[in-house]
Amino acid sequence: MSPSFQPTSLIISNGIVTVKLFPAFAGNLHSRFPVCVVGAIVAFDKSQITTQVLNEMYSILTKVVIRTSPTDQDALLEGFGIIVYQCDPFRLVPNTPPPKSPFRWNNLFDKMVELVVKRYVPLKYDTE
């Protein structure tokens, strides 16, 4: 089935399956590099998504436990983001998610940078 003609239920199902793959990815990285910061972004084509689907994805992602410390479970991510884009011309859809949403890509990046600084700056490296 062409992605352009996927029913809403299939888009939600694919989003849920994608979210379920994140723990394996995060666990693999965190088990090798405990202080690393791992985030994930789920992208949607505007022509294939409705406000209802976005709200369902927000609902799913708000229930996911995130990793706040290197001592938390390896399989957890530090954060999630959602991007909605249009293809012609290619650009991000403004205000989706809303600017103050924790799922907005720039808010996710800000959070990731904050966690990296918090985790790595206190570490002392031997430069000799």
C-alpha positions as CSV (number, residue, x, y, z in Angstrom):
1,M,0.0,0.0,0.0
2,S,1.4,3.4,-0.9
3,P,2.2,5.6,2.1
4,S,0.1,8.3,0.5
5,F,-3.0,6.2,1.0
6,Q,-2.5,4.7,4.4
7,P,-5.6,4.9,6.6
8,T,-5.3,6.8,9.8
9,S,-5.4,3.5,11.8
10,L,-2.3,2.2,9.9
11,I,-0.4,5.5,10.5
12,I,-1.1,5.2,14.2
13,S,-0.1,1.5,14.2
14,N,3.2,2.3,12.4
15,G,3.9,5.1,14.9
16,I,3.3,2.8,17.8
17,V,5.6,0.1,16.3
18,T,8.2,2.7,15.7
19,V,8.0,3.9,19.4
20,K,8.3,0.2,20.5
21,L,11.7,-0.1,18.6
22,F,13.2,2.8,20.5
23,P,14.0,0.9,23.7
24,A,16.2,-1.6,21.8
25,F,18.1,1.3,20.2
26,A,18.5,3.2,23.4
27,G,19.4,0.1,25.4
28,N,22.1,-0.8,22.9
29,L,23.7,2.7,23.2
30,H,23.2,3.2,26.9
31,S,24.7,-0.2,27.8
32,R,27.9,0.7,26.0
33,F,27.9,4.4,26.8
34,P,26.0,5.0,30.1
35,V,26.2,8.8,30.1
36,C,25.2,9.3,26.5
37,V,22.0,11.1,25.7
38,V,19.6,9.5,23.3
39,G,16.5,11.1,21.8
40,A,14.2,10.2,18.9
41,I,12.2,12.1,16.4
42,V,9.1,10.7,14.6
43,A,8.4,12.5,11.3
44,F,5.0,12.7,9.6
45,D,4.1,13.9,6.1
46,K,1.3,16.6,6.6
47,S,-0.7,15.0,3.8
48,Q,-0.9,11.7,5.7
49,I,-1.7,13.0,9.2
50,T,-4.7,14.5,10.9
51,T,-5.0,16.5,14.1
52,Q,-6.6,13.4,15.6
53,V,-3.5,11.2,14.8
54,L,-1.1,13.9,16.2
55,N,-3.2,14.0,19.4
56,E,-3.0,10.2,19.7
57,M,0.8,10.3,19.2
58,Y,1.1,13.0,21.8
59,S,-1.0,10.8,24.1
60,I,1.2,7.8,23.5
61,L,4.5,9.7,23.9
62,T,3.4,11.4,27.2
63,K,2.9,8.0,28.7
64,V,6.4,6.8,27.8
65,V,8.8,7.0,30.8
66,I,12.0,8.9,29.9
67,R,15.5,8.6,31.3
68,T,16.6,11.4,33.5
69,S,19.8,10.0,34.9
70,P,22.5,7.6,33.7
71,T,21.5,5.3,36.5
72,D,18.0,4.9,35.0
73,Q,17.2,1.9,32.8
74,D,19.3,1.6,29.7
75,A,16.3,1.0,27.5
76,L,14.8,4.5,28.1
77,L,15.2,7.5,25.9
78,E,15.9,11.0,27.2
79,G,13.3,12.5,25.0
80,F,11.0,12.4,22.0
81,G,10.2,14.8,19.2
82,I,7.7,15.0,16.5
83,I,8.2,16.7,13.1
84,V,5.4,17.4,10.6
85,Y,6.6,18.3,7.2
86,Q,5.1,19.1,3.8
87,C,6.8,17.8,0.6
88,D,6.2,20.5,-2.1
89,P,8.0,22.7,-1.3
90,F,9.8,20.7,1.4
91,R,9.5,22.5,4.8
92,L,8.5,21.9,8.3
93,V,4.9,22.7,9.2
94,P,5.0,25.8,11.5
95,N,3.5,25.5,15.0
96,T,3.1,21.7,14.8
97,P,3.7,20.6,17.5
98,P,3.0,23.9,19.3
99,P,6.0,26.0,20.3
100,K,5.9,25.2,24.0
101,S,5.3,21.5,23.4
102,P,8.0,19.1,24.8
103,F,7.7,17.2,21.5
104,R,8.7,20.2,19.3
105,W,12.1,19.4,17.7
106,N,13.9,22.5,18.9
107,N,12.7,21.9,22.5
108,L,13.9,18.3,22.2
109,F,17.3,19.5,21.0
110,D,17.5,22.1,23.8
111,K,16.8,19.3,26.3
112,M,19.4,17.0,24.8
113,V,22.1,19.7,24.9
114,E,21.2,20.5,28.5
115,L,21.5,16.9,29.5
116,V,24.9,16.5,27.6
117,V,26.3,19.5,29.5
118,K,25.0,18.2,32.8
119,R,26.5,14.7,32.2
120,Y,29.8,15.5,30.5
121,V,31.0,18.8,31.9
122,P,31.5,17.4,35.4
123,L,33.6,14.6,34.0
124,K,37.3,15.1,34.2
125,Y,39.4,14.0,31.3
126,D,43.1,13.2,31.4
127,T,44.5,15.2,28.5
128,E,48.1,14.1,28.9
